[in-house]
Amino acid sequence: MSAPLSVLITLSVVLLCLGEKPVEDVIKPRKATLLGGWFESRPDSKEAQDAIQYSIKMYNSHSKSKRLFRLDSITAVQSQVTNVINFKINAILGKTKCSKAENHDLEHCELEKKRMDCQFVVAFNHSNKKHEMKSRKCTKLVKPKA
Ligand SMILES: *[C@@H]1O[C@H](CO)[C@@H](O)[C@H](O)[C@H]1NC(C)=O
């Protein structure tokens, strides 16, 4: 490799790195005041999906029902960055026909009528890649009669 080329490559790598982290953004007071706040988050991101799957697993392991519940829909996901990432997940879970006693592929379990309106707060620790359920609040969703 000729010297000018390697210099060019090094330079573009440096520029790429700078491009990923806009330095001036970090020191803007606007950012500082928002630190620790809750933000709308994309439910389809890998981090949100992991937190959602964890929440459903925890819901099922704690519920008294003999049937498994699975995700019906997500109403909102918010995240908050502290020393961990907190996810506040608003989701509708649906009761399925699959029994807890068997090992089912939850995605393929047929839904019954019952729905639970849930809010989960899950913390994700980046250091050990572990989730922790901070709070779990579910109420039976009563559909208005048509
Ligand atoms: C995150 O995990 C690390 C490594 O296990 C641990 O030392 C740290 O206390 C954890 N942080 C929180 C906020 O739980």
The ligand as an ORCA input file, in Angstrom:
! r2SCAN-3c Opt
* xyz 0 1
  C     -25.019     -3.941     35.610
  O     -24.215     -5.098     35.536
  C     -22.941     -4.965     36.090
  C     -22.158     -6.230     35.801
  O     -22.798     -7.371     36.301
  C     -23.076     -4.671     37.576
  O     -21.801     -4.523     38.156
  C     -23.887     -3.406     37.764
  O     -24.105     -3.157     39.142
  C     -25.224     -3.516     37.065
  N     -25.918     -2.228     37.125
  C     -27.141     -2.078     37.615
  C     -27.686     -0.696     37.632
  O     -27.807     -3.024     38.010
*
